[in-house]
């Protein structure tokens, strides 16, 4: 029988051997992120209600099914996730056999989304020009009241640089704002005449990047390298077409991706697709939704972590009557009476004023791409914080669910000092960092068998990033010392190799939690763990204590002397 010796010194708990932990895990912020539950044959029946189905395969074993899926008309839309799309009737026939072989990780109907979860196309507004006079010279720029409110009149936009990808309905490339526009790249075929919702993509793209060409309006980043993805090729936007666009953008390298779209259902494969694109170095921006008068239901993808979420303000810098309040809101931008380009099939003039958070998000996306072009050494995590922390605060000081940290402020974002880069994001749970989890390889381990010492500096923030998980090598023998030195109250835990999620409780936590340190206040946390007879990777977990909003910490890992 093995004996467990638990040492407690000034509130620090050290686990002195490899037996199960005696201390119960503390409450963790955020939500568990685990591998999807394995589908059952019965769950496949509902697929017949949708034309297409998304099939996620195991990262390691799944490619064995690639030939079968391709012959059946399947299309690999997200290679890092081994995510295929195929006709639903084919999926119902093939999946039982693939599931029995353990190749399938998840099955999701390719459900429709809206360009806004409440008002699918935004909506055309009654408009009265404000008489604003700006330095922009295009004929309708005097109607673009938002220019001075975000500081665009005090900041020269740069030339093309970091790509800006609009995932939306198709854009009318024959429109005068786009026909001769340089650096305009259609990543797939554009269509825009199916129904009224199809005007949306042309409108959002013009707000972000209409050129200064002497006609119509001017976008916030006129010379942007503009990439366009039509996520409604059949006049209906779906989550599969959105994901297809995300990975088309990912293939072009790090940039800013705009998602003026969403729904009220939290779809795990959509979240994991966005996390994978964020992990690759891009910034994802989404509109918060227009459900303020309907109860402020959470909208996705806006409410996913690591998405820069944007609400809408009016000409008086007040939150609009439609902009959803949200705990995930990061900042706001003008979204009412926004003049935009519209395909002439919908309006003879080719322009109309529109309302909606769908048009606030492109202002932030275009601004972020321009800032990144002028500050190319920023990482996406730094840019994320620069954009929201530089916002012009409204009302009571600090964050609020109506406007986040405040209104987009271009000159302030250009000058804002960047925090240190936050490495290895997203890393809020085991699934996101382990091999054959979110990605095939997983996150690089902080320490390895031939390199047992490492240190890292990182940030935590309750809404977007409340927890950080890292893989470290635990030698077969000897002691490993893990130390966190925070600026706020944090907890440090170490979890064993069989852990599925740091949100485990009961017997699973008793088996997997192998060390905890939880002082009150800002004191350093330290856990010492012993080798377990066989060298293996374990998981270090640093997370915010209850009621703490944000902070930084340095983490060091070293063998005991």
C-alpha positions in Angstrom: 0.0 0.0 0.0 1.3 3.5 -0.9 1.3 6.2 1.7 0.3 9.8 0.8 2.0 12.5 2.8 0.3 15.9 2.4 2.5 18.9 3.4 0.8 22.3 4.1 3.1 25.3 4.6 1.5 28.8 4.9 -1.5 27.8 2.8 0.5 26.1 0.0 -0.5 22.5 -0.6 2.3 20.2 -2.0 1.5 16.7 -3.1 4.5 14.7 -2.1 4.0 11.6 -4.2 2.1 10.2 -7.2 -1.0 9.0 -5.3 -4.4 10.7 -5.9 -4.8 14.2 -4.6 -6.6 14.7 -1.3 -7.5 18.3 -1.8 -10.7 18.9 -3.8 -10.4 21.2 -6.9 -11.5 24.7 -6.4 -14.3 26.3 -8.5 -13.1 27.2 -12.0 -14.3 30.2 -14.0 -15.6 29.8 -17.5 -16.9 26.5 -19.0 -15.4 23.1 -19.7 -14.2 22.5 -23.3 -14.1 18.8 -23.9 -14.1 16.4 -26.9 -17.6 16.2 -28.4 -19.8 13.4 -27.2 -19.6 10.4 -29.6 -22.7 10.4 -31.8 -25.1 7.5 -31.8 -27.0 5.9 -34.7 -30.2 7.3 -33.3 -28.8 10.9 -33.4 -28.5 10.6 -37.2 -32.2 10.6 -37.9 -32.6 14.3 -37.5 -30.1 15.0 -40.3 -32.7 14.4 -43.0 -34.2 17.8 -42.2 -31.1 19.5 -43.6 -29.5 19.2 -47.1 -25.9 18.8 -45.8 -24.1 17.4 -42.7 -20.8 18.3 -41.1 -18.7 15.3 -40.0 -15.7 15.8 -37.8 -13.2 12.9 -37.8 -10.6 11.9 -35.2 -7.4 13.9 -35.9 -5.2 10.8 -36.0 -7.4 7.9 -37.2 -9.9 9.9 -39.1 -7.9 10.4 -42.4 -8.5 6.7 -43.0 -12.0 7.6 -44.0 -11.0 10.4 -46.4 -11.3 8.2 -49.5 -14.7 6.9 -48.6 -16.1 10.4 -47.9 -14.6 11.9 -51.0 -16.1 9.2 -53.2 -19.5 9.9 -51.6 -19.3 13.6 -52.6 -17.8 14.8 -49.4 -15.7 18.0 -49.2 -12.9 18.6 -46.7 -13.7 22.2 -45.5 -11.4 22.5 -42.5 -8.3 20.2 -42.8 -6.9 21.0 -39.3 -10.2 19.8 -37.8 -10.6 16.9 -40.2 -14.1 18.4 -40.9 -16.0 17.2 -43.9 -19.3 18.3 -45.4 -21.4 15.9 -47.4 -25.1 15.4 -48.4 -27.2 14.3 -45.5 -28.7 11.3 -47.1 -25.1 10.0 -47.8 -24.1 10.8 -44.3 -26.9 8.8 -42.8 -25.8 5.8 -45.0 -22.1 6.0 -44.3 -21.7 7.2 -40.8 -22.8 4.1 -38.8 -19.9 2.1 -40.3 -17.4 4.9 -39.7 -18.7 5.3 -36.1 -18.2 1.6 -35.4 -14.6 2.0 -36.5 -14.1 4.9 -34.0 -13.3 7.4 -36.8 -16.0 9.9 -36.1 -15.7 12.6 -33.4 -18.8 14.6 -34.0 -21.8 15.0 -36.4 -23.5 18.4 -36.9 -26.3 19.4 -39.2 -25.3 22.2 -41.5 -27.9 24.5 -39.9 -28.8 27.9 -41.4 -27.4 31.1 -39.8 -28.5 34.7 -40.3 -26.5 37.8 -41.1 -27.9 38.8 -37.7 -29.7 36.4 -35.3 -32.7 38.8 -35.0 -32.8 41.0 -38.1 -31.1 38.8 -40.7 -30.0 41.6 -43.1 -29.8 44.5 -40.7 -32.4 46.9 -41.9 -32.6 49.9 -44.1 -33.1 53.0 -41.9 -34.9 56.3 -42.3 -32.0 58.7 -42.7 -31.3 62.4 -42.3 -27.9 63.7 -43.3 -26.1 65.4 -40.4 -24.1 67.8 -42.6 -20.8 66.5 -41.2 -17.9 67.7 -43.3 -14.8 65.5 -43.3 -11.5 65.3 -45.2 -12.9 62.5 -47.3 -13.8 63.7 -50.7 -16.2 61.0 -52.1 -19.7 62.5 -52.8 -21.5 60.7 -49.9 -18.8 61.0 -47.3 -20.5 64.1 -45.9 -23.3 61.7 -44.8 -20.8 59.4 -43.0 -21.3 60.9 -39.5 -19.3 58.1 -37.9 -16.0 59.3 -39.2 -15.3 61.9 -36.5 -16.8 59.6 -33.7 -14.1 57.0 -34.2 -11.3 59.4 -35.0 -10.9 58.5 -38.6 -10.6 62.2 -39.5 -7.5 62.4 -37.3 -5.7 59.4 -38.6 -4.4 58.6 -42.1 -5.3 55.1 -43.1 -2.3 53.1 -44.4 -1.8 51.2 -47.7 -2.6 47.5 -48.1 -1.1 45.2 -45.5 -2.7 42.7 -43.2 -5.6 41.0 -45.0 -9.2 41.8 -44.0 -11.6 38.9 -44.8 -15.3 39.5 -44.9 -17.3 36.2 -44.4 -20.8 37.2 -45.4 -23.3 37.0 -48.3 -21.8 37.6 -51.7 -20.5 41.0 -52.8 -21.5 42.8 -56.0 -18.1 43.1 -57.6 -19.7 45.1 -60.5 -20.7 47.9 -58.0 -18.7 51.1 -58.6 -17.1 50.7 -55.1 -15.6 47.4 -56.1 -15.4 47.2 -59.9 -11.9 48.7 -60.2 -10.8 48.5 -56.5 -7.2 47.3 -56.2 -6.4 44.5 -53.7 -9.9 43.0 -53.9 -9.8 39.2 -53.8 -12.8 36.9 -54.1 -11.9 33.7 -52.3 -14.9 32.0 -53.9 -17.6 32.8 -56.5 -19.8 35.7 -55.5 -23.6 35.7 -55.8 -25.9 38.3 -54.4 -29.3 38.3 -56.0 -31.2 35.4 -54.3 -33.2 37.4 -51.8 -33.1 40.7 -49.7 -30.6 39.2 -47.3 -28.1 39.0 -50.1 -27.5 42.8 -50.1 -25.7 42.4 -46.7 -22.3 41.3 -47.9 -21.9 44.3 -50.3 -23.0 46.7 -47.5 -20.6 45.3 -44.8 -17.6 45.2 -47.2 -18.2 48.8 -48.2 -18.4 50.0 -44.7 -15.1 48.3 -44.0 -13.1 49.1 -47.2 -14.9 51.1 -49.9 -12.0 53.0 -51.7 -11.5 56.7 -51.9 -12.3 56.8 -55.6 -14.4 59.9 -56.1 -17.7 58.1 -56.0 -20.1 57.1 -53.3 -18.7 56.5 -49.8 -15.3 55.7 -48.2 -14.7 52.8 -45.9 -12.8 53.0 -42.7 -9.8 51.2 -44.3 -10.0 52.3 -48.0 -6.8 50.5 -49.2 -7.3 47.3 -47.3 -6.2 44.0 -48.8 -9.9 42.9 -49.0 -10.7 39.2 -49.1 -14.3 38.2 -49.7 -16.0 34.9 -49.0 -19.6 34.2 -50.0 -21.0 32.1 -47.2 -24.5 31.9 -48.8 -23.8 30.5 -52.3 -27.3 29.1 -52.4 -28.9 32.2 -51.0 -28.8 30.7 -47.5 -25.9 31.2 -45.1 -25.0 28.1 -43.1 -22.5 27.2 -40.4 -20.7 25.0 -42.8 -20.2 27.8 -45.3 -19.0 30.0 -42.5 -16.4 27.4 -41.4 -15.4 26.9 -45.0 -14.7 30.7 -45.2 -12.8 30.7 -41.9 -10.3 28.1 -43.2 -10.1 29.9 -46.6 -9.0 33.0 -44.7 -6.6 30.9 -42.5 -4.8 29.6 -45.6 -3.9 33.2 -46.6 -2.1 33.9 -43.4 -2.8 35.8 -40.2 -5.3 38.7 -40.7 -8.6 40.0 -39.5 -11.8 38.1 -40.1 -15.2 39.8 -39.9 -18.3 37.8 -39.0 -21.4 40.0 -39.2 -23.6 36.9 -38.8 -24.8 34.6 -36.1 -27.5 32.6 -34.4 -28.7 31.8 -30.9 -27.4 28.2 -30.7 -24.0 27.4 -29.4 -22.5 25.0 -32.0 -19.3 23.3 -30.7 -17.8 22.7 -34.1 -18.2 26.4 -34.9 -16.5 27.4 -31.7 -13.6 25.0 -32.3 -13.2 26.3 -35.9 -12.9 29.9 -34.6 -10.5 28.8 -31.9 -8.3 27.0 -34.5 -8.2 30.2 -36.7 -7.4 32.3 -33.6 -4.6 29.8 -32.7 -3.2 30.2 -36.2 -2.6 33.9 -35.5 -5.7 35.7 -36.8 -8.2 38.1 -35.1 -11.9 37.3 -35.4 -14.4 40.1 -35.0 -18.2 39.5 -34.7 -21.3 41.6 -34.4 -23.1 41.3 -31.0 -26.6 41.0 -32.4 -29.7 43.2 -32.5 -31.8 41.5 -29.8 -31.9 44.3 -27.2 -35.7 44.7 -27.4 -36.1 40.9 -27.5 -34.3 40.1 -24.3 -30.6 40.2 -25.2 -30.3 36.5 -26.0 -26.7 35.5 -26.4 -25.6 35.4 -30.0 -22.9 33.1 -31.5 -20.2 33.4 -32.7 -20.1 36.8 -30.8 -20.3 35.1 -27.4 -17.5 32.7 -28.0 -14.2 33.4 -26.1 -11.4 35.0 -28.1 -13.9 36.7 -30.4 -13.8 40.5 -30.5 -17.5 41.3 -30.0 -18.9 44.6 -31.2 -22.1 46.5 -30.2 -23.7 49.6 -31.9 -23.9 53.2 -31.0 -25.8 56.1 -32.5 -25.0 59.7 -33.5 -25.1 60.8 -29.9 -22.6 58.1 -28.7 -25.4 56.2 -27.0 -26.1 52.5 -27.3 -28.8 52.0 -29.9 -32.2 50.7 -29.2 -31.4 47.4 -31.0 -27.8 46.6 -29.9 -27.7 43.5 -27.7 -26.3 43.9 -24.2 -23.9 41.0 -23.6 -21.4 39.8 -21.0 -19.1 39.1 -24.0 -19.2 42.6 -25.4 -15.7 44.1 -26.0 -16.3 47.5 -27.5 -18.8 49.4 -29.6 -18.8 51.3 -32.9 -21.4 53.4 -34.8 -24.2 51.2 -36.2 -27.2 53.4 -36.9 -27.8 55.4 -40.1 -24.6 54.0 -41.7 -24.4 54.8 -45.4 -23.4 51.7 -47.3 -23.1 50.4 -50.9 -26.1 48.2 -52.0 -26.3 46.1 -55.1 -28.4 48.0 -57.7 -30.7 45.1 -58.0 -32.1 46.2 -54.6 -31.8 50.0 -54.9 -31.3 51.9 -58.2 -28.9 54.5 -56.5 -26.5 51.7 -55.3 -26.5 53.2 -51.8 -28.7 53.3 -48.7 -28.4 54.0 -45.0 -28.5 50.8 -42.8 -28.8 50.0 -39.1 -27.4 47.0 -37.1 -24.4 45.7 -35.2 -23.7 44.0 -38.5 -22.3 47.4 -39.6 -20.5 48.2 -36.4 -18.3 45.1 -36.6 -16.8 46.0 -40.1 -15.7 49.4 -38.7 -13.8 47.6 -35.9 -12.5 44.9 -38.3 -11.3 47.5 -40.9 -9.7 49.6 -38.1 -8.0 46.5 -36.6 -6.5 45.5 -40.0 -5.3 49.0 -40.5 -3.7 49.2 -37.0 -2.1 45.8 -37.5 -0.7 47.0 -40.9 0.9 50.0 -39.1 2.0 47.9 -36.2 3.0 44.6 -37.8 4.9 43.3 -34.9 1.8 42.9 -32.8 0.4 39.4 -32.2 -3.3 38.7 -32.5 -3.6 38.6 -28.7 -1.9 42.0 -28.4 -4.1 43.5 -31.1 -7.2 42.1 -29.3 -6.3 44.0 -26.1 -5.1 47.1 -28.0 -8.5 47.5 -29.8 -10.7 47.2 -26.7 -8.4 48.9 -24.1 -8.0 51.9 -26.4 -11.7 52.4 -26.8 -13.2 55.7 -25.7 -15.1 55.0 -22.4 -18.7 55.9 -22.0 -20.8 56.6 -18.9 -19.6 54.9 -15.7 -15.9 54.2 -15.8 -14.8 50.8 -17.0 -16.5 47.9 -18.8 -20.3 47.6 -19.1 -22.5 45.1 -21.1 -23.9 47.8 -23.3 -20.8 49.3 -24.9 -18.0 47.1 -23.5 -14.9 49.1 -22.9 -16.3 52.0 -25.0 -16.3 53.3 -28.6 -13.7 52.5 -31.2 -11.0 55.1 -31.1 -8.5 54.9 -34.0 -5.8 57.4 -32.9 -5.8 55.9 -29.4 -5.5 52.4 -30.8 -2.5 53.4 -32.9 -0.8 54.9 -29.8 -1.9 52.3 -27.2 1.0 50.5 -25.5 0.6 46.8 -26.2 0.7 44.2 -23.4 3.1 41.3 -23.6 1.9 38.6 -26.0 -0.3 35.9 -24.5 1.3 32.7 -25.7 -0.4 29.4 -26.6 -4.0 30.8 -26.7 -6.6 29.3 -26.7 -5.7 27.1 -23.8 -8.6 27.2 -21.3 -9.0 23.4 -21.0 -7.2 20.1 -21.6 -8.9 19.4 -25.0 -7.5 22.7 -26.5 -3.9 21.8 -25.7 -3.4 18.1 -25.8 -2.4 16.1 -28.9 -5.4 14.8 -30.9 -7.6 17.4 -29.2 -8.4 20.7 -31.0 -5.4 20.0 -33.2 -3.5 16.8 -34.1 -0.2 17.9 -32.6 -1.6 19.9 -29.6 0.3 22.8 -28.1 4.0 22.6 -27.7 5.0 21.5 -24.2 6.7 24.1 -22.0 9.2 21.5 -20.9 10.4 18.2 -22.5 12.4 15.2 -21.5 15.7 16.9 -22.5 14.7 20.4 -21.3 13.1 20.4 -17.9 13.2 24.2 -17.2 11.1 26.9 -18.7 9.3 30.2 -17.9 6.5 32.2 -19.4 4.6 35.4 -18.8 0.9 35.5 -19.6 -2.4 37.3 -18.9 -5.8 36.2 -17.6 -9.2 38.0 -18.1 -12.4 36.7 -16.7 -14.6 36.9 -19.8 -12.3 36.0 -22.6 -9.4 34.1 -21.0 -10.0 33.1 -17.3 -7.7 30.1 -17.3 -4.5 28.9 -18.9 -3.4 25.2 -19.3 0.1 24.1 -20.2 1.7 20.8 -20.9 4.9 20.0 -19.0 7.2 16.9 -18.7 7.2 15.1 -15.4 10.3 13.0 -15.1 10.0 9.4 -13.9 11.9 10.2 -10.8 12.8 13.3 -8.8 10.7 16.4 -8.1 9.2 19.1 -10.4 8.6 22.6 -9.0 6.0 24.8 -10.6 5.7 28.4 -9.4 3.3 31.1 -10.4 4.0 34.8 -9.4 0.8 36.8 -10.1 -0.3 40.4 -9.9 -3.7 39.3 -8.7 -5.2 36.4 -6.8 -4.8 33.2 -8.8 -4.9 29.4 -8.1 -2.3 26.9 -9.4 -3.2 23.3 -10.0 -1.4 20.3 -11.6 -3.4 17.6 -13.3 -2.4 14.1 -14.4 -2.1 12.8 -17.9 -5.5 11.1 -17.9 -7.4 14.3 -17.2 -10.2 15.1 -19.6 -11.1 18.5 -18.2 -10.0 20.7 -15.4 -13.7 21.0 -14.4 -13.6 17.4 -13.2 -15.2 16.7 -9.8 -15.7 13.6 -7.6 -13.8 10.4 -8.3 -12.4 11.7 -11.5 -10.8 14.7 -9.8 -9.5 12.6 -6.9 -7.8 10.4 -9.5 -6.4 13.2 -11.7 -5.6 16.3 -9.5 -2.1 15.9 -8.3 -1.3 19.3 -6.8 -2.9 22.5 -5.7 -1.7 25.9 -4.4 -4.3 28.5 -3.4 -3.2 31.4 -1.3 -5.4 34.4 -0.6 -4.2 37.6 -2.3 -1.3 38.1 -4.6 1.2 35.8 -3.0 3.1 33.4 -5.2 1.8 29.9 -5.7 4.0 26.8 -5.8 3.4 23.1 -6.3 6.0 20.4 -6.1 5.1 17.0 -7.6 7.1 13.8 -7.5 7.9 11.5 -10.5 5.4 8.7 -11.0 7.8 5.9 -12.1 7.3 6.6 -15.8 8.1 9.9 -17.5 4.9 11.6 -18.8 3.3 14.9 -19.7 1.0 16.5 -17.1 -1.0 19.7 -17.2 -0.3 22.9 -15.3 -3.4 25.1 -14.7 -3.4 28.8 -13.7 -6.8 30.5 -13.2 -8.4 33.6 -11.7 -9.8 33.4 -8.1 -13.4 34.3 -7.6 -14.4 38.0 -8.4 -10.9 38.8 -9.9 -11.4 40.4 -13.3 -7.9 40.3 -14.8 -4.2 40.1 -14.1 -0.8 38.8 -15.3 1.5 36.2 -13.9 4.9 34.6 -14.6 5.1 30.9 -14.5 8.3 28.9 -14.0 8.9 25.1 -14.2 12.1 23.5 -13.0 13.4 20.3 -11.4 14.0 20.5 -7.7 17.6 20.9 -6.6 
